Each structure stands twice: as C-alpha cells, then as structure tokens.
Amino acid sequence: MAPRANWKGYLNVGELSCQVALYTAASTSDRVSFHIINRDTGHRVHRQMVDADTGREVEKDDIVKGYEVASGEYVILEPDEVKAAVPQSDKTLEMETFIPCSDVDTIFLDRPYYLAPADKAAADVYNLIRKGLEQKNVAALARTVLFRRLRTLLIRPNEEGLIASTLNYDYEVRPAQEIFSDIPDFKIEGEMLDLAEHIIDTKRGEFDPTKFDDRYEAALTELIRAKIEGRKLPQRPKPEPKKVSNLLDALRQSAGANGGKSGKASASKKPARKPKTAAPQRKAG
C-alpha cells in the first residue's frame, strides 16, 4: 500500500515552485500496544466523559473547551470560535531563510517528515532545490499551516530527498539554565581528564540506528509469548553492585588501569593523551 501524505501543497523559493507532499518519517505504530481490560469479566473497558462534580456522563455535543481564569472559573470557547481562530492555510511552504546546517540547535527539532515531490512533473524543480541546499550545506526555514497551527519547519537535504522537521517554539523550550544552574563546579584535569579521553577514544564508533536495541519492546514481546504458550515467565537478572571508592578509581577501572580484563596501559603518568597500547575499537551501541 502506498504511503498516505499528511499534507500536500507547494514548495516555493523565489520564482521556483513545485508541488510537494509531507509523509510521516517516524511512527510508533509497530510498538506493542495494549487494551484496557476488566480483570473480572475479561471485557474491554471504555472511557467516558464524566462531570467532575455531579458524576454524570456528559454527551459529546455538550463538551466544549474552556480556559481557566481563576480556580473553578472558565472562559468557554465554542467549536466555531476555535475554528475561526485557526489561521487559514494557503498550502505553501515558502523558504524564507537559509542557515548553515551546523547552526541548527537540535533541541528545537520536533517531528520529522519526508518532503517529496507530489508527482513526476515536480521532480525537476524539487531536485534542483535539494541539490542547491546540499551544495551550499544549508537548511531552509519555511512556514505553513500544519494540523491547524502555523508551524515553522526546518528543511534539510538528504541523500535521497528532503527532510522537513517541525520546530518547537522558543517559549516551548525550557531554558537550560533552569536545569544546569545548580551543578557545582568541579575542576577536572591531569590523570582524570587523560583517563576520560582515553575511555572515549577506545569506544569511538559510528551513528548506526540499526544497532539500537529496544529492550523494552523485546521484553514485552517475550513476556506475551510466554503467557500465550504457558511457559514460565522470564526473569530479569539482578545487576551486580559495583564497589568504587572514588571517581578516579572508577576511571582507572573503566580504562583497565588496575589490571582489569581489558589490560590497557595505566594512564597515571603524564602525558597520557595517546596511550602506547591501543585499545580494541568497539562500535557504538
């Protein structure tokens, strides 16, 4: 079955224009999903909208949106009022600004989509735009109404086409200082830094998503199979506690500097940026 487009419109840059379509790039539909079941009867349970004070079920036509202005006081918004507030879509993605790909702060990336030509007639202009972005190593910022909201999208070249990611608004991203401001300063230098860099060097690899293990999904699948087949439920082994007296000892053990299994050379002497005994390379994941 051919994938279904989430949105169709026109991609514009200057006087160039081509018809394009957005397709979901990441989906959770293949994850294990559950139904809510009544343990006593084995029947599915359905959710109902219930009045918080009376406890009575509320009919669908009587449900409206409300904004709380004070405790228990709401401004009621009728469906027609909400619909009228949604900006009208002109079905265009206007490439307004071009920025270096290295300037993209990934914390603002929301959801990725494949941006493809809607038909063969649009392929020439589409490929020209993609090639131009690729040659200049830039991404484009564009805006359109998507899912009833005006969204800013970051459009990047890919080996096969274009990737369009919706962006979080600035007010949606929490300032990093809120989280990191209380981290105490700790001076790290000498052997500690040498060992840390040595460990990183020995574990260098490449970004390969095929190596990522979704252990939670795998464990759920095995649990379900065991229940269906009447087998004994799988037991998760308990992790062995690690005894480390301080940070430096932990680094030495990680680097194999205390005669561990890895057998790497001690990094206690300076300079230790490039240990003589090269550690076997491991791939990420």
HELIX and SHEET records of a PDB file:
HELIX    1   1 LYS A   60  ASP A   62  5                                   3    
HELIX    2   2 PRO A   79  ALA A   85  1                                   7    
HELIX    3   3 CYS A  101  ASP A  103  5                                   3    
HELIX    4   4 THR A  106  PHE A  108  5                                   3    
HELIX    5   5 LYS A  120  ALA A  122  5                                   3    
HELIX    6   6 ALA A  123  LYS A  136  1                                  14    
HELIX    7   7 ASP A  170  GLU A  172  5                                   3    
HELIX    8   8 ALA A  176  PHE A  180  1                                   5    
HELIX    9   9 GLU A  191  THR A  202  1                                  12    
HELIX   10  10 PRO A  209  LYS A  211  5                                   3    
HELIX   11  11 ARG A  215  GLU A  229  1                                  15    
HELIX   12  12 LEU A  247  SER A  254  1                                   8    
SHEET    1   A 8 TRP A   7  VAL A  13  0                                        
SHEET    2   A 8 LEU A  16  THR A  24 -1                                        
SHEET    3   A 8 LEU A 109  PRO A 117 -1                                        
SHEET    4   A 8 LEU A 162  LEU A 167 -1                                        
SHEET    5   A 8 ARG A 149  PRO A 157 -1                                        
SHEET    6   A 8 VAL A 138  LEU A 146 -1                                        
SHEET    7   A 8 THR A  92  PRO A 100 -1                                        
SHEET    8   A 8 TRP A   7  VAL A  13  1                                        
SHEET    1   B 2 LYS A  65  ALA A  70  0                                        
SHEET    2   B 2 GLU A  73  LEU A  77 -1                                        
END                                                                             
